Amino acid sequence: MEMPSVTMPTRLEKGGPSFMPTQIVVVPASVVEELGGKAVKRVLVTVDGQTLRLGLLPMGAGQRYLMLNKDLCQRLGLRPGQELVLTLSPDPNPEHVELPAELSEALDAWPEAETAFQRQSGAMKRAMARHVNEARQADTRARRAVELAGRLARGGHPFRSS
């Protein structure tokens, strides 16, 4: 079965949670329905030739929105108010998480951590990957990966030290 795909013109807007420097794209209810309705939580989004895996977040009145963080917008050269053309399709593998090399190595070296990692929700896995990947220095990425793996191996919460 072929996945539905929708191309839509839109505008990048300032928005998202107040604690995050993000921009959003509003996805109209009609597009959400074409993609498969409320059941679709994650989508593949193509913008300027780049394909991204993003969450389709609830907004109200059947609308959803896509959150594009500041770093992503800078990397793609996007700015608030800019007109965009996006192609959206349901993510065929919504639980897929792209692991940074440092986190992958730490989990490979620590089987208990790997087992605990696999039991986490997709959102938690993405949060851990993002936490490691957002560090600019290689030694910081490695330290974060080892800390997360250690907490997981001991049966703890990945972001709480106790």
C-alpha positions in Angstrom: 0.0 0.0 0.0 1.3 3.4 -1.0 1.6 6.0 1.7 -0.4 9.3 1.1 1.7 12.3 0.3 0.5 15.9 0.4 2.3 19.0 -0.9 1.3 22.3 0.6 2.3 25.9 0.5 2.8 27.4 4.0 4.6 30.0 6.0 7.2 29.5 8.8 5.8 31.2 11.9 7.3 31.9 15.3 5.8 29.7 17.9 6.1 26.5 19.9 6.6 26.0 23.6 7.8 29.2 25.4 10.9 27.5 26.7 12.2 26.5 23.2 13.4 28.9 20.5 11.4 27.3 17.7 9.4 28.1 14.6 6.3 26.2 13.5 4.4 25.3 10.4 0.6 24.9 10.9 -0.8 21.9 9.1 -4.5 22.4 8.3 -7.1 19.8 9.4 -7.8 18.9 5.7 -4.1 18.0 5.2 -4.1 16.0 8.5 -7.1 14.0 7.1 -5.4 13.4 3.8 -2.4 12.0 5.6 -4.6 9.5 7.6 -6.3 11.6 10.4 -5.6 11.6 14.1 -3.7 8.3 14.0 -0.7 9.9 12.2 1.7 11.2 14.9 4.9 11.4 12.9 5.6 12.5 9.3 8.4 12.7 6.8 8.6 16.3 5.7 10.5 17.4 2.6 11.5 21.1 2.5 14.1 22.5 0.1 15.2 19.0 -0.9 15.8 17.9 2.7 13.7 15.2 4.2 13.1 15.4 8.0 11.3 13.2 10.5 9.1 15.4 12.6 6.2 15.0 15.1 2.8 16.2 14.0 1.7 18.0 17.2 -1.9 18.7 18.2 -3.0 22.3 17.9 -6.8 22.3 18.2 -9.7 22.4 15.8 -8.2 19.4 14.0 -5.1 21.3 13.1 -1.6 20.2 13.9 1.8 21.8 13.7 5.4 20.9 12.9 8.0 22.3 15.2 11.3 23.3 13.6 14.0 24.2 16.1 16.4 27.1 15.7 19.4 25.0 14.7 17.4 23.2 12.0 16.1 26.5 10.6 19.6 27.9 10.5 21.0 24.8 8.8 18.3 25.0 6.2 18.5 28.8 5.9 14.8 29.3 7.0 13.5 32.3 8.7 10.2 33.3 10.3 7.7 34.7 7.8 9.3 32.8 4.9 7.0 31.1 2.4 7.7 27.4 2.0 6.4 24.4 0.0 6.4 21.2 2.1 5.7 17.7 1.1 4.4 15.5 4.0 3.8 11.8 4.2 3.2 9.6 7.2 6.4 8.2 8.6 6.5 4.5 7.7 8.7 3.8 10.7 7.6 6.3 13.4 9.6 4.7 16.2 12.9 5.1 14.2 15.6 7.1 16.1 18.8 8.2 14.4 21.5 7.6 17.1 24.6 9.7 17.3 27.7 7.6 17.1 28.7 8.3 20.7 25.4 7.0 22.0 25.4 4.0 19.8 28.9 3.1 20.9 28.0 3.5 24.6 24.9 1.3 24.2 26.9 -1.3 22.3 29.5 -1.4 25.1 26.9 -1.7 27.9 24.3 -4.5 27.1 22.2 -3.6 30.2 21.9 0.0 28.9 21.0 -1.2 25.4 18.2 -3.3 26.9 16.9 -0.4 29.0 17.1 1.9 26.0 15.0 -0.4 23.9 12.3 -0.4 26.6 12.0 3.4 26.4 9.3 5.2 24.4 10.1 6.6 21.0 9.9 10.2 22.4 12.3 9.3 25.2 14.7 7.7 22.7 14.6 10.8 20.5 15.2 13.0 23.6 18.3 11.0 24.6 19.7 11.1 21.0 19.0 14.8 20.8 20.7 15.4 24.2 23.9 13.8 23.0 23.8 15.2 19.5 23.2 18.8 20.5 26.6 19.0 22.3 29.1 20.9 20.1 32.2 19.3 21.5 33.0 15.6 20.8 34.1 15.1 24.4 30.8 16.5 25.7 28.8 14.2 23.4 30.9 11.2 24.6 30.4 12.2 28.3 26.6 12.7 27.8 26.4 9.3 26.1 28.3 7.5 28.9 26.2 9.3 31.6 22.9 8.3 29.9 24.1 4.7 29.3 25.2 4.4 33.0 21.9 5.6 34.3 20.0 3.2 32.0 22.3 0.3 33.0 21.6 0.9 36.7 17.8 0.9 36.0 17.5 4.7 36.5 15.8 7.5 34.6 18.1 8.6 31.8 18.0 12.3 32.8 17.9 12.0 36.6 21.1 11.4 38.5 19.5 9.7 41.5 
